[in-house]
Amino acid sequence: MSEQTPQEQSELNADELARQRTFLAAERTLFAVLRTGLAIAAGGSVIISLLGDEWPSWLQVPLAGAFLIVGYSLLLHGLRRYRGIAKNVDRQGGERLEIIPARSMTVITYILEAAITVVVILFLISAFE
């Protein structure tokens, strides 16, 4: 068993710290994208409530739908990027860094998307009655 010199330990630590910083930066970016995407998707229901009965429903529904599509697209794109970065960081070796695994983030995001969709659909149903 060979012992590492202080310089080798320093390089190893620097590499590991770089991996950790890369992963944590990707995680922060993912959370920012999730917040933004969910806010945009939820904005669709806010638009409907703000427009109320003043605007026809044939105009409200496409506006809300556009917000949902943009928000969900942003969420899916952010998840795809995060999973790719997490996979690349894992390939570099070392300890597993995922604080919140990419699979868990995917499931959580899909649940939030479904919840927002249900709320918007229920709101639209009540608006048409």
HELIX and SHEET records of a PDB file:
HELIX    1   1 PRO A    6  LEU A   51  1                                  46    
HELIX    2   2 SER A   57  ARG A   91  1                                  35    
HELIX    3   3 ALA A  102  PHE A  128  1                                  27    
END                                                                             
